Amino acid sequence: MPFLALTPGGLAAALDDAAKTNTAIWCGNDILSASDVDAHVERGVRLTRLAYPLTRATREMMIRTLATIERRHPGEPIWVESAGRGYY
């Protein structure tokens, strides 16, 4: 089941967990550089960096992001990091 990280802390926790569970992780381009993604992928982490930031994502952006993840992981529940209030 894929995990959508919204903050650097959430990403760090997901990366720690992914080593044990092979969880697919998604994040915005505002919390991880492309070279950092490459380094994690080389170590076998299933990590996808979106082409856009999610720090101040609108509801519509989040809906589109979740739809993108759903297309790649059909039928799987998507876990979304809770970053406080605001999305729904």
GIZICOR-V465769 format. One record per backbone hydrogen bond with DSSP energy under -1.0 kcal/mol. NH is the residue of the N-H (numbers start at 1). CO is the residue of the C=O. Records with the same first field share a line. If there is no record, write none. Layout:
BEGIN
NH->CO + CO
END
This chain:
BEGIN
3->24
4->79
5->26
11->7
12->8
13->9
14->10
15->11
16->12
17->13
18->14
19->15
20->17
21->17
22->18
25->46
26->3
27->48
29->52
31->28
37->33
38->34
39->35
40->36
41->37
42->38
44->41
45->40
47->45
48->25
50->27
57->54
62->58
63->59
64->60
65->61
66->62
67->63
68->64
69->65
70->66
71->67
72->68
73->69
76->73
79->2
81->4
END
